[in-house]
Amino acid sequence: MLPVMVEPSPERGVFKWAWYRAARQRGTFLISSVIFSVVAVVVGAIIVPPAHASVLKRTLFALAGVGIATAAVGVITYIWALANALFQKRNELRRRLAVSTARNSELEAAPVTPEHAQLLRDIATTLNRSINEYEPPVYSSSGDADNSLLRAAILEHFPSLRIPLETLEGSSDALTALCSRLAEEAVTLGMDRHPWLNFREVINIISAVISARSMQRSQDFELEFHWREVDDEIYWGGNPTPIIYVDNPEDASERERTFERFVRESDTWPEATAIRENFERRQEAREQAIGILQVIANRDTITGRCRLCVVPSVA
């Protein structure tokens, strides 16, 4: 079986591309007949057997001339193909890009099926409801649905949703930074040891209070501490978690003042300000997402393609 030459991809190297193009050129009438004949005549005029050479020698000279002419045509066509390879590869890539762009434009302009359009509207409705209720984005009310697939589908149809959704889905780095610094500073003050109580829970309470004050822009209002003592344990306001164990009333009062100073100082940290900035970004993203989702949920015709779409075969 004869080997079949397969056209190399224009993304491959220039040498393989030139080899294929040179072989194609040698198969054309101009090269295989006209150019080869001219080269053979020139070689035959140069390589002339002796006047009284035998038939065998004349045959060998003729075969040598044909071989040299063949090699010369092969070298010339390869050099010519190599010189033009970069331009040919560029033109072929441009042609393929134009075909692909035209096909994509055709698919993007075509409306999706009514069933798929309704699925996208259902996703938008469910997603809008979860964001309106300040919950993490939910893409389907069905528990066994592939949320990652539904998310990818609606983002491929409506890419303007990507940034707002990524902002809403992202974890709060600002809150994590605040909690980390609170824990470090509290350990420096010895609040992780007796008679201090419930170290981790207390850190979470402080971070929750500071976060709420930051988001409400209430740092200008004085923090109030309403201490209450129950069974030798001191509580801050209405929090159900005890903070200080009372082994000595005077020491307990000093620890209350230490706690108050610690909370007031942490309320002014850059980490607390960052929480407000993060909250404002999330609020802006929430408003953007809700506006886009409301349009999608009430849209009659939806165009574009995604991995859930059934793409018709190309004739």
QUISUL-V121773 format. One line per field, one symbol per residue. phi: phi as a letter, one per 20 degrees, with the letter a starting at -180 (. if undefined). Layout:
phi = ???
//
This chain:
phi = .ffdedffffefffffffffffffffeeffffdffffffffffffeedfgfdfffffffffffffffffffffffffffffffdffffffffffffffffffffffffeefffgffffffffffffffffffeldggcdbfefefeffffffffffecfffffgffffeffefffffffffgffffffemfecgefclgffffffffffffffffeldffeffdcdebdclmcddelefedfdceedbgffffffffffffffffffdfgfffffffffffffffffffffffffffdefdcdncbfefeeffef
//
